[in-house]
Amino acid sequence: MTKRAVPWTAPTAIDPLNARVRLPGSKSMTTRALVLAAISTGTSTLDNPLRARDTELMAAGLRSIGVNISTVDDERWVVRPRPLTGPAHIDVGTAGSVMRFLPPLAGLASGAVTFDGTARARQRPLGPLVAALRAIGVRLDAGAADGLPLTVYGQGRVRGGDVSVDASPSSQLLTGLLLAAPDFDRGLTLKHTGPALPRAPHLRLTVEMLRAAGAAVDDATPDAWRVEPARLAGRSWLIEPDLATIAPFLAAALVVGGRVTVPGWPRSTLQAGHRLRAVLTRMGGSFRLTEKGMTVRGGPQIRGIDVDLRDQAELSPVIAALAALADGPSTLRGLAHLRTQENDQVAALARELSALGAGVTEHEDGLTVEPHPLTGTVFETYDDHRMAHAAALLGLKVPGVVLSDVACTAKTLPDFPALWSAMVGASS
């Protein structure tokens, strides 16, 4: 069934902000904790998990191969592992994490496990993972160009061993293998063979969560990882606030002025989103971390920026929106891999910012944005929650910005429209 689009007019702020915004847990941590809990012995708990479309798809996929997951309590999910079994069908929707993290687990199941998703999901890069799984002993059938639909014929065990992968399209291609590796007979020696990896902080998060679960991981050699076979023990996971989803809320203070405070900000974190502080500071914001949380204040104007976002590319739509409101041109680099996300995000940003009146030059790996007077219009979201975040941010300053579909924000934050409107309503 086709999902119904929900148009939404972004609220425009009149006064400076004075808002406190509490956001749910990290999607990156929630999905990884679910997978690690599924191959552990004993019960695991996830405190402050993210309940959103992608994490619900991950939980549903794990349930379909035998894992007992209770999500009745929004504040604490309980995972009780069981033997992984098929036959099963897993709907990945548009979630790259589901389509890349669960096929290696399906190899550990007994029976056939099929994967499929949206038309766009069938176009997203999966071939390097398919080749790697075959190289370590997993039997499977894949669709066109080694993508979805995919059927893994699980034998209850995976040989493991040495494998090389070009993960330049997405670090998730490596993360999926690494998370399952402790359960492989020989563990896994994994090497990345392509150009510089996008989103390297996500791999560091994967490695540290594996270690926290009891896995022995050697990552001393650049672009190489050795995971020893082991039985992981169930544990309690405290999920941090999602620092990428927080991005538009913090950036709002630069657009409107005033301040926005996010409680529960971690004092140390491996999330890529923590780098947003440095970028927003360069663009005119100021930050202060206290026992009440992280507070950002806007400056007198937004400054243009030249920045490489390779390691925090999920922030690109928000930074591009700020650039369209800045005092001078900005160049965003390191974004080539965004062309294979839920949409070609580089081209999509260029089209939508241009439609509002910004001067945009599209490059192979990014954008140059020249601010011009903007006029409200329909902003196509392309079923991409981060495009919707960018549109809402622009709407704070530009009356008449209409998101073609705000429902896509449910992918990471189902309450986004209400939280955003409440923030604007808190203006003083």
Salt bridges, closest charged atoms under 4 A:
ASP47 OD1 - ARG76 NE 2.61
ASP54 OD2 - LYS27 NZ 3.15
ASP54 OD2 - LYS411 NZ 2.81
GLU56 OE2 - ARG51 NH1 2.88
ASP74 OD1 - ARG51 NE 2.65
ASP116 OD2 - ARG122 NH2 2.53
ASP146 OD1 - ARG134 NH1 3.47
ASP183 OD1 - ARG231 NH1 2.43
ASP185 OD2 - ARG157 NE 2.83
GLU208 OE2 - ARG211 NH1 2.75
ASP219 OD1 - ARG211 NH2 2.83
GLU228 OE2 - ARG226 NE 3.23
ASP306 OD1 - ARG333 NE 2.79
ASP311 OD2 - ARG275 NH1 3.52
GLU314 OE2 - HIS202 NE2 3.49
GLU342 OE2 - LYS411 NZ 3.33
ASP344 OD2 - ARG339 NH1 3.05
GLU362 OE2 - ARG339 NH1 2.93
GLU364 OE2 - ARG339 NE 3.83
ASP383 OD1 - LYS3 NZ 3.62
ASP384 OD1 - HIS385 ND1 3.89
ASP405 OD2 - LYS3 NZ 2.82
